[in-house]
Amino acid sequence: MTTTTFTLDGFRVKRNLGVVRGITVRSRSIFGTVGASLQTLVGGNITLFTELCEKTRGEAFEMMLRHAQEMGANAVIGVRYDATEVMQGVTEVLCYGTAIVAEPTG
């Protein structure tokens, strides 16, 4: 279970295990950059970059979930993303949250 909030409806936090994270660093390929540049001429959604961003965020999210599972969590609350350009064309994407052991309230 994951949520951007700090509570899960119908559950209580039995144990807080701490911060978990998934980090991935990606660069644009020359082919992707050229293709995206051509898409900007037409306007609208730059699908090559959209797909790259979605894949990168998904990878960071999955890494965070594995980290939580390794710690014994069954849920992550307060999930957030952050991105930082570490150099031109190279971006770090971080997905993080608080790993918890949750149990049903009723």
N, CA, C and O atoms as CSV, one atom per row, in Angstrom:
chain,resi,resn,atom,element,x,y,z
A,1,MET,N,N,0.850,-1.174,0.000
A,1,MET,CA,C,0.000,0.000,0.000
A,1,MET,C,C,0.894,1.234,0.000
A,1,MET,O,O,1.906,1.280,0.699
A,2,THR,N,N,0.519,2.212,-0.774
A,2,THR,CA,C,1.243,3.482,-0.784
A,2,THR,C,C,0.231,4.623,-0.810
A,2,THR,O,O,-0.880,4.478,-1.319
A,3,THR,N,N,0.635,5.748,-0.257
A,3,THR,CA,C,-0.209,6.938,-0.280
A,3,THR,C,C,0.658,8.180,-0.121
A,3,THR,O,O,1.737,8.138,0.470
A,4,THR,N,N,0.162,9.275,-0.659
A,4,THR,CA,C,0.851,10.556,-0.474
A,4,THR,C,C,0.466,11.191,0.856
A,4,THR,O,O,1.117,12.136,1.302
A,5,THR,N,N,-0.587,10.681,1.493
A,5,THR,CA,C,-0.998,11.194,2.797
A,5,THR,C,C,-0.196,10.498,3.893
A,5,THR,O,O,0.619,9.618,3.616
A,6,PHE,N,N,-0.433,10.898,5.128
A,6,PHE,CA,C,0.291,10.297,6.246
A,6,PHE,C,C,-0.585,9.370,7.075
A,6,PHE,O,O,-0.226,8.973,8.184
A,7,THR,N,N,-1.761,9.027,6.506
A,7,THR,CA,C,-2.655,8.063,7.139
A,7,THR,C,C,-3.228,7.156,6.058
A,7,THR,O,O,-3.285,7.524,4.885
A,8,LEU,N,N,-3.646,5.979,6.466
A,8,LEU,CA,C,-4.323,5.029,5.577
A,8,LEU,C,C,-5.694,4.758,6.178
A,8,LEU,O,O,-5.791,4.253,7.297
A,9,ASP,N,N,-6.746,5.085,5.453
A,9,ASP,CA,C,-8.096,4.841,5.954
A,9,ASP,C,C,-8.275,3.372,6.289
A,9,ASP,O,O,-7.964,2.495,5.484
A,10,GLY,N,N,-8.784,3.115,7.495
A,10,GLY,CA,C,-9.043,1.744,7.921
A,10,GLY,C,C,-7.828,1.034,8.494
A,10,GLY,O,O,-7.905,-0.148,8.827
A,11,PHE,N,N,-6.708,1.737,8.615
A,11,PHE,CA,C,-5.484,1.144,9.154
A,11,PHE,C,C,-4.863,2.072,10.187
A,11,PHE,O,O,-5.094,3.281,10.181
A,12,ARG,N,N,-4.081,1.489,11.060
A,12,ARG,CA,C,-3.298,2.298,11.990
A,12,ARG,C,C,-1.831,1.907,11.830
A,12,ARG,O,O,-1.512,0.796,11.407
A,13,VAL,N,N,-0.964,2.824,12.170
A,13,VAL,CA,C,0.475,2.565,12.088
A,13,VAL,C,C,0.878,1.763,13.316
A,13,VAL,O,O,0.827,2.262,14.440
A,14,LYS,N,N,1.274,0.535,13.096
A,14,LYS,CA,C,1.735,-0.318,14.192
A,14,LYS,C,C,3.199,-0.026,14.514
A,14,LYS,O,O,3.607,-0.005,15.675
A,15,ARG,N,N,3.989,0.203,13.438
A,15,ARG,CA,C,5.419,0.490,13.618
A,15,ARG,C,C,5.907,1.375,12.494
A,15,ARG,O,O,5.600,1.131,11.327
A,16,ASN,N,N,6.666,2.402,12.835
A,16,ASN,CA,C,7.287,3.304,11.864
A,16,ASN,C,C,8.710,2.806,11.646
A,16,ASN,O,O,9.489,2.715,12.594
A,17,LEU,N,N,9.053,2.484,10.399
A,17,LEU,CA,C,10.375,1.920,10.100
A,17,LEU,C,C,11.364,2.941,9.554
A,17,LEU,O,O,12.551,2.644,9.416
A,18,GLY,N,N,10.882,4.139,9.244
A,18,GLY,CA,C,11.773,5.195,8.775
A,18,GLY,C,C,11.663,5.474,7.283
A,18,GLY,O,O,10.821,4.912,6.583
A,19,VAL,N,N,12.523,6.341,6.829
A,19,VAL,CA,C,12.508,6.809,5.436
A,19,VAL,C,C,13.030,5.725,4.501
A,19,VAL,O,O,14.021,5.054,4.788
A,20,VAL,N,N,12.335,5.573,3.375
A,20,VAL,CA,C,12.791,4.691,2.302
A,20,VAL,C,C,12.874,5.519,1.033
A,20,VAL,O,O,12.182,6.526,0.890
A,21,ARG,N,N,13.738,5.081,0.099
A,21,ARG,CA,C,13.910,5.865,-1.117
A,21,ARG,C,C,14.315,4.978,-2.273
A,21,ARG,O,O,14.847,3.880,-2.110
A,22,GLY,N,N,14.037,5.507,-3.440
A,22,GLY,CA,C,14.508,4.914,-4.682
A,22,GLY,C,C,15.095,6.045,-5.511
A,22,GLY,O,O,14.444,7.070,-5.716
A,23,ILE,N,N,16.304,5.867,-5.982
A,23,ILE,CA,C,16.988,6.913,-6.741
A,23,ILE,C,C,17.436,6.340,-8.074
A,23,ILE,O,O,18.005,5.249,-8.140
A,24,THR,N,N,17.173,7.087,-9.128
A,24,THR,CA,C,17.679,6.707,-10.439
A,24,THR,C,C,18.184,7.967,-11.140
A,24,THR,O,O,17.643,9.056,-10.951
A,25,VAL,N,N,19.207,7.805,-11.935
A,25,VAL,CA,C,19.785,8.920,-12.682
A,25,VAL,C,C,19.715,8.556,-14.161
A,25,VAL,O,O,20.169,7.488,-14.571
A,26,ARG,N,N,19.145,9.450,-14.947
A,26,ARG,CA,C,18.946,9.189,-16.372
A,26,ARG,C,C,19.512,10.318,-17.212
A,26,ARG,O,O,19.566,11.473,-16.789
A,27,SER,N,N,19.930,9.956,-18.407
A,27,SER,CA,C,20.333,10.956,-19.395
A,27,SER,C,C,19.504,10.742,-20.650
A,27,SER,O,O,19.004,9.646,-20.901
A,28,ARG,N,N,19.369,11.778,-21.417
A,28,ARG,CA,C,18.685,11.671,-22.707
A,28,ARG,C,C,19.686,11.160,-23.732
A,28,ARG,O,O,20.843,11.582,-23.753
A,29,SER,N,N,19.232,10.257,-24.571
A,29,SER,CA,C,20.104,9.792,-25.645
A,29,SER,C,C,20.087,10.833,-26.762
A,29,SER,O,O,19.169,11.649,-26.840
A,30,ILE,N,N,21.081,10.804,-27.606
A,30,ILE,CA,C,21.136,11.734,-28.732
A,30,ILE,C,C,19.943,11.512,-29.654
A,30,ILE,O,O,19.403,12.466,-30.213
A,31,PHE,N,N,19.525,10.246,-29.815
A,31,PHE,CA,C,18.379,9.943,-30.678
A,31,PHE,C,C,17.087,10.492,-30.071
A,31,PHE,O,O,16.246,11.053,-30.772
A,32,GLY,N,N,16.948,10.319,-28.760
A,32,GLY,CA,C,15.768,10.842,-28.082
A,32,GLY,C,C,15.710,12.357,-28.129
A,32,GLY,O,O,14.639,12.937,-28.309
A,33,THR,N,N,16.854,12.998,-27.969
A,33,THR,CA,C,16.910,14.457,-28.003
A,33,THR,C,C,16.551,14.981,-29.385
A,33,THR,O,O,15.787,15.938,-29.513
A,34,VAL,N,N,17.101,14.356,-30.419
A,34,VAL,CA,C,16.790,14.774,-31.791
A,34,VAL,C,C,15.309,14.531,-32.086
A,34,VAL,O,O,14.634,15.400,-32.637
A,35,GLY,N,N,14.811,13.364,-31.722
A,35,GLY,CA,C,13.401,13.048,-31.948
A,35,GLY,C,C,12.478,14.011,-31.216
A,35,GLY,O,O,11.477,14.461,-31.773
A,36,ALA,N,N,12.811,14.328,-29.965
A,36,ALA,CA,C,12.000,15.263,-29.185
A,36,ALA,C,C,12.070,16.659,-29.783
A,36,ALA,O,O,11.075,17.384,-29.793
A,37,SER,N,N,13.243,17.038,-30.282
A,37,SER,CA,C,13.382,18.347,-30.920
A,37,SER,C,C,12.471,18.453,-32.135
A,37,SER,O,O,11.870,19.499,-32.382
A,38,LEU,N,N,12.374,17.372,-32.887
A,38,LEU,CA,C,11.470,17.358,-34.042
A,38,LEU,C,C,10.015,17.455,-33.594
A,38,LEU,O,O,9.207,18.109,-34.253
A,39,GLN,N,N,9.677,16.815,-32.486
A,39,GLN,CA,C,8.312,16.891,-31.978
A,39,GLN,C,C,7.953,18.306,-31.527
A,39,GLN,O,O,6.787,18.693,-31.598
A,40,THR,N,N,8.928,19.079,-31.068
A,40,THR,CA,C,8.632,20.449,-30.626
A,40,THR,C,C,8.218,21.325,-31.799
A,40,THR,O,O,7.528,22.327,-31.610
A,41,LEU,N,N,8.629,20.961,-33.008
A,41,LEU,CA,C,8.243,21.740,-34.184
A,41,LEU,C,C,6.741,21.670,-34.435
A,41,LEU,O,O,6.139,22.624,-34.930
A,42,VAL,N,N,6.142,20.531,-34.090
A,42,VAL,CA,C,4.718,20.320,-34.298
A,42,VAL,C,C,3.911,20.888,-33.130
A,42,VAL,O,O,2.772,21.322,-33.305
A,43,GLY,N,N,4.512,20.882,-31.939
A,43,GLY,CA,C,3.816,21.345,-30.742
A,43,GLY,C,C,3.096,20.201,-30.048
A,43,GLY,O,O,3.039,19.087,-30.569
A,44,GLY,N,N,2.552,20.477,-28.883
A,44,GLY,CA,C,1.816,19.466,-28.134
A,44,GLY,C,C,2.711,18.643,-27.231
A,44,GLY,O,O,3.807,19.067,-26.864
A,45,ASN,N,N,2.232,17.464,-26.879
A,45,ASN,CA,C,2.931,16.572,-25.962
A,45,ASN,C,C,4.203,16.021,-26.611
A,45,ASN,O,O,4.158,15.500,-27.725
A,46,ILE,N,N,5.307,16.133,-25.930
A,46,ILE,CA,C,6.586,15.590,-26.413
A,46,ILE,C,C,6.658,14.153,-25.882
A,46,ILE,O,O,7.203,13.906,-24.806
A,47,THR,N,N,6.111,13.226,-26.639
A,47,THR,CA,C,5.919,11.861,-26.157
A,47,THR,C,C,7.224,11.154,-25.803
A,47,THR,O,O,7.249,10.331,-24.888
A,48,LEU,N,N,8.301,11.461,-26.509
A,48,LEU,CA,C,9.580,10.809,-26.183
A,48,LEU,C,C,10.032,11.178,-24.774
A,48,LEU,O,O,10.515,10.320,-24.035
A,49,PHE,N,N,9.879,12.442,-24.398
A,49,PHE,CA,C,10.256,12.863,-23.047
A,49,PHE,C,C,9.240,12.387,-22.018
A,49,PHE,O,O,9.609,12.035,-20.898
A,50,THR,N,N,7.966,12.374,-22.389
A,50,THR,CA,C,6.925,11.888,-21.475
A,50,THR,C,C,7.197,10.439,-21.106
A,50,THR,O,O,7.132,10.071,-19.933
A,51,GLU,N,N,7.498,9.620,-22.098
A,51,GLU,CA,C,7.784,8.207,-21.860
A,51,GLU,C,C,9.042,8.030,-21.006
A,51,GLU,O,O,9.070,7.179,-20.116
A,52,LEU,N,N,10.075,8.822,-21.268
A,52,LEU,CA,C,11.304,8.754,-20.478
A,52,LEU,C,C,11.026,9.126,-19.027
A,52,LEU,O,O,11.491,8.452,-18.109
A,53,CYS,N,N,10.269,10.198,-18.822
A,53,CYS,CA,C,9.949,10.644,-17.457
A,53,CYS,C,C,9.115,9.593,-16.727
A,53,CYS,O,O,9.375,9.291,-15.562
A,54,GLU,N,N,8.127,9.042,-17.402
A,54,GLU,CA,C,7.267,8.030,-16.780
A,54,GLU,C,C,8.073,6.791,-16.401
A,54,GLU,O,O,7.901,6.244,-15.311
A,55,LYS,N,N,8.944,6.354,-17.292
A,55,LYS,CA,C,9.781,5.187,-17.021
A,55,LYS,C,C,10.713,5.460,-15.834
A,55,LYS,O,O,10.892,4.602,-14.970
A,56,THR,N,N,11.290,6.634,-15.800
A,56,THR,CA,C,12.225,6.992,-14.735
A,56,THR,C,C,11.521,7.065,-13.382
A,56,THR,O,O,12.027,6.540,-12.390
A,57,ARG,N,N,10.355,7.713,-13.337
A,57,ARG,CA,C,9.601,7.794,-12.081
A,57,ARG,C,C,9.161,6.410,-11.622
A,57,ARG,O,O,9.219,6.095,-10.434
A,58,GLY,N,N,8.719,5.583,-12.570
A,58,GLY,CA,C,8.303,4.226,-12.230
A,58,GLY,C,C,9.445,3.410,-11.650
A,58,GLY,O,O,9.255,2.641,-10.707
A,59,GLU,N,N,10.623,3.581,-12.213
A,59,GLU,CA,C,11.808,2.863,-11.720
A,59,GLU,C,C,12.150,3.306,-10.293
A,59,GLU,O,O,12.423,2.469,-9.432
A,60,ALA,N,N,12.136,4.604,-10.047
A,60,ALA,CA,C,12.425,5.122,-8.700
A,60,ALA,C,C,11.376,4.626,-7.699
A,60,ALA,O,O,11.714,4.271,-6.570
A,61,PHE,N,N,10.100,4.602,-8.113
A,61,PHE,CA,C,9.015,4.127,-7.260
A,61,PHE,C,C,9.220,2.664,-6.897
A,61,PHE,O,O,9.096,2.293,-5.730
A,62,GLU,N,N,9.531,1.832,-7.882
A,62,GLU,CA,C,9.758,0.401,-7.633
A,62,GLU,C,C,10.953,0.178,-6.713
A,62,GLU,O,O,10.918,-0.707,-5.858
A,63,MET,N,N,12.002,0.968,-6.878
A,63,MET,CA,C,13.171,0.855,-6.003
A,63,MET,C,C,12.798,1.209,-4.566
A,63,MET,O,O,13.264,0.563,-3.628
A,64,MET,N,N,11.953,2.242,-4.388
A,64,MET,CA,C,11.496,2.630,-3.056
A,64,MET,C,C,10.691,1.491,-2.430
A,64,MET,O,O,10.868,1.180,-1.253
A,65,LEU,N,N,9.805,0.869,-3.217
A,65,LEU,CA,C,9.004,-0.237,-2.693
A,65,LEU,C,C,9.879,-1.416,-2.265
A,65,LEU,O,O,9.626,-2.035,-1.231
A,66,ARG,N,N,10.908,-1.727,-3.059
A,66,ARG,CA,C,11.830,-2.812,-2.686
A,66,ARG,C,C,12.550,-2.476,-1.384
A,66,ARG,O,O,12.724,-3.338,-0.522
A,67,HIS,N,N,12.968,-1.215,-1.247
A,67,HIS,CA,C,13.644,-0.775,-0.023
A,67,HIS,C,C,12.712,-0.970,1.177
A,67,HIS,O,O,13.136,-1.463,2.222
A,68,ALA,N,N,11.439,-0.580,1.022
A,68,ALA,CA,C,10.461,-0.724,2.105
A,68,ALA,C,C,10.248,-2.198,2.454
A,68,ALA,O,O,10.194,-2.566,3.627
A,69,GLN,N,N,10.129,-3.027,1.431
A,69,GLN,CA,C,9.920,-4.455,1.654
A,69,GLN,C,C,11.110,-5.069,2.390
A,69,GLN,O,O,10.928,-5.895,3.284
A,70,GLU,N,N,12.323,-4.669,2.019
A,70,GLU,CA,C,13.531,-5.167,2.691
A,70,GLU,C,C,13.539,-4.803,4.167
A,70,GLU,O,O,14.112,-5.524,4.984
A,71,MET,N,N,12.906,-3.687,4.513
A,71,MET,CA,C,12.844,-3.246,5.906
A,71,MET,C,C,11.705,-3.917,6.669
A,71,MET,O,O,11.605,-3.765,7.887
A,72,GLY,N,N,10.844,-4.660,5.966
A,72,GLY,CA,C,9.732,-5.347,6.611
A,72,GLY,C,C,8.430,-4.563,6.600
A,72,GLY,O,O,7.502,-4.909,7.331
A,73,ALA,N,N,8.342,-3.529,5.798
A,73,ALA,CA,C,7.134,-2.703,5.728
A,73,ALA,C,C,6.066,-3.365,4.859
A,73,ALA,O,O,6.366,-4.151,3.960
A,74,ASN,N,N,4.818,-3.026,5.153
A,74,ASN,CA,C,3.731,-3.439,4.271
A,74,ASN,C,C,3.014,-2.228,3.681
A,74,ASN,O,O,2.002,-2.367,2.995
A,75,ALA,N,N,3.556,-1.026,3.956
A,75,ALA,CA,C,2.983,0.201,3.402
A,75,ALA,C,C,4.027,1.311,3.435
A,75,ALA,O,O,4.974,1.280,4.221
A,76,VAL,N,N,3.824,2.302,2.548
A,76,VAL,CA,C,4.667,3.504,2.543
A,76,VAL,C,C,3.719,4.696,2.513
A,76,VAL,O,O,2.856,4.795,1.640
A,77,ILE,N,N,3.887,5.596,3.470
A,77,ILE,CA,C,3.056,6.793,3.552
A,77,ILE,C,C,3.901,8.023,3.230
A,77,ILE,O,O,5.130,7.982,3.284
A,78,GLY,N,N,3.220,9.113,2.895
A,78,GLY,CA,C,3.928,10.362,2.604
A,78,GLY,C,C,4.820,10.278,1.375
A,78,GLY,O,O,5.892,10.883,1.350
A,79,VAL,N,N,4.402,9.542,0.362
A,79,VAL,CA,C,5.233,9.339,-0.835
A,79,VAL,C,C,5.387,10.657,-1.596
A,79,VAL,O,O,4.414,11.378,-1.818
A,80,ARG,N,N,6.608,10.953,-1.984
A,80,ARG,CA,C,6.926,12.167,-2.728
A,80,ARG,C,C,7.970,11.856,-3.796
A,80,ARG,O,O,8.680,10.853,-3.725
A,81,TYR,N,N,8.045,12.745,-4.789
A,81,TYR,CA,C,9.078,12.695,-5.826
A,81,TYR,C,C,9.868,13.990,-5.789
A,81,TYR,O,O,9.353,15.046,-5.421
A,82,ASP,N,N,11.129,13.885,-6.177
A,82,ASP,CA,C,11.972,15.054,-6.339
A,82,ASP,C,C,12.873,14.787,-7.534
A,82,ASP,O,O,13.257,13.644,-7.781
A,83,ALA,N,N,13.208,15.816,-8.264
A,83,ALA,CA,C,14.104,15.666,-9.419
A,83,ALA,C,C,15.124,16.792,-9.400
A,83,ALA,O,O,14.795,17.940,-9.098
A,84,THR,N,N,16.350,16.455,-9.720
A,84,THR,CA,C,17.438,17.427,-9.758
A,84,THR,C,C,18.278,17.183,-10.998
A,84,THR,O,O,18.674,16.050,-11.273
A,85,GLU,N,N,18.547,18.233,-11.738
A,85,GLU,CA,C,19.439,18.107,-12.880
A,85,GLU,C,C,20.865,18.144,-12.347
A,85,GLU,O,O,21.309,19.172,-11.836
A,86,VAL,N,N,21.586,17.028,-12.461
A,86,VAL,CA,C,22.945,16.945,-11.928
A,86,VAL,C,C,23.983,17.488,-12.906
A,86,VAL,O,O,25.066,17.908,-12.500
A,87,MET,N,N,23.650,17.478,-14.192
A,87,MET,CA,C,24.425,18.136,-15.225
A,87,MET,C,C,23.507,18.249,-16.438
A,87,MET,O,O,22.451,17.618,-16.471
A,88,GLN,N,N,23.885,19.025,-17.409
A,88,GLN,CA,C,23.006,19.228,-18.545
A,88,GLN,C,C,22.626,17.906,-19.202
A,88,GLN,O,O,23.489,17.147,-19.643
A,89,GLY,N,N,21.326,17.643,-19.260
A,89,GLY,CA,C,20.836,16.426,-19.885
A,89,GLY,C,C,20.837,15.204,-18.986
A,89,GLY,O,O,20.459,14.118,-19.426
A,90,VAL,N,N,21.260,15.357,-17.716
A,90,VAL,CA,C,21.308,14.235,-16.768
A,90,VAL,C,C,20.498,14.623,-15.533
A,90,VAL,O,O,20.784,15.622,-14.873
A,91,THR,N,N,19.493,13.820,-15.238
A,91,THR,CA,C,18.586,14.138,-14.141
A,91,THR,C,C,18.503,12.991,-13.147
A,91,THR,O,O,18.407,11.823,-13.523
A,92,GLU,N,N,18.542,13.351,-11.871
A,92,GLU,CA,C,18.322,12.404,-10.779
A,92,GLU,C,C,16.854,12.495,-10.398
A,92,GLU,O,O,16.323,13.591,-10.216
A,93,VAL,N,N,16.197,11.349,-10.276
A,93,VAL,CA,C,14.819,11.303,-9.796
A,93,VAL,C,C,14.808,10.487,-8.510
A,93,VAL,O,O,15.308,9.363,-8.462
A,94,LEU,N,N,14.234,11.071,-7.483
A,94,LEU,CA,C,14.168,10.463,-6.163
A,94,LEU,C,C,12.698,10.271,-5.796
A,94,LEU,O,O,11.897,11.199,-5.902
A,95,CYS,N,N,12.355,9.069,-5.368
A,95,CYS,CA,C,11.026,8.787,-4.832
A,95,CYS,C,C,11.249,8.356,-3.386
A,95,CYS,O,O,12.058,7.466,-3.121
A,96,TYR,N,N,10.538,8.981,-2.452
A,96,TYR,CA,C,10.766,8.674,-1.046
A,96,TYR,C,C,9.477,8.731,-0.244
A,96,TYR,O,O,8.481,9.312,-0.676
A,97,GLY,N,N,9.513,8.130,0.911
A,97,GLY,CA,C,8.368,8.124,1.806
A,97,GLY,C,C,8.767,7.498,3.128
A,97,GLY,O,O,9.946,7.247,3.380
A,98,THR,N,N,7.765,7.245,3.979
A,98,THR,CA,C,7.996,6.644,5.281
A,98,THR,C,C,7.457,5.220,5.262
A,98,THR,O,O,6.272,4.996,5.012
A,99,ALA,N,N,8.329,4.269,5.526
A,99,ALA,CA,C,7.938,2.860,5.562
A,99,ALA,C,C,7.288,2.572,6.908
A,99,ALA,O,O,7.780,2.988,7.956
A,100,ILE,N,N,6.171,1.850,6.857
A,100,ILE,CA,C,5.460,1.515,8.087
A,100,ILE,C,C,4.964,0.076,8.017
A,100,ILE,O,O,4.883,-0.536,6.951
A,101,VAL,N,N,4.638,-0.432,9.190
A,101,VAL,CA,C,3.860,-1.667,9.303
A,101,VAL,C,C,2.477,-1.206,9.727
A,101,VAL,O,O,2.308,-0.629,10.801
A,102,ALA,N,N,1.485,-1.465,8.873
A,102,ALA,CA,C,0.115,-1.029,9.127
A,102,ALA,C,C,-0.739,-2.243,9.446
A,102,ALA,O,O,-0.518,-3.339,8.930
A,103,GLU,N,N,-1.723,-2.017,10.311
A,103,GLU,CA,C,-2.672,-3.092,10.617
A,103,GLU,C,C,-4.083,-2.510,10.576
A,103,GLU,O,O,-4.285,-1.332,10.869
A,104,PRO,N,N,-5.053,-3.342,10.212
A,104,PRO,CA,C,-6.441,-2.871,10.148
A,104,PRO,C,C,-6.926,-2.386,11.516
A,104,PRO,O,O,-6.543,-2.932,12.550
A,105,THR,N,N,-7.767,-1.362,11.508
A,105,THR,CA,C,-8.273,-0.813,12.767
A,105,THR,C,C,-9.467,-1.587,13.296
A,105,THR,O,O,-9.761,-1.518,14.490
A,106,GLY,N,N,-10.149,-2.309,12.451
A,106,GLY,CA,C,-11.372,-2.968,12.925
A,106,GLY,C,C,-11.272,-4.400,12.836
A,106,GLY,O,O,-12.213,-5.108,13.194
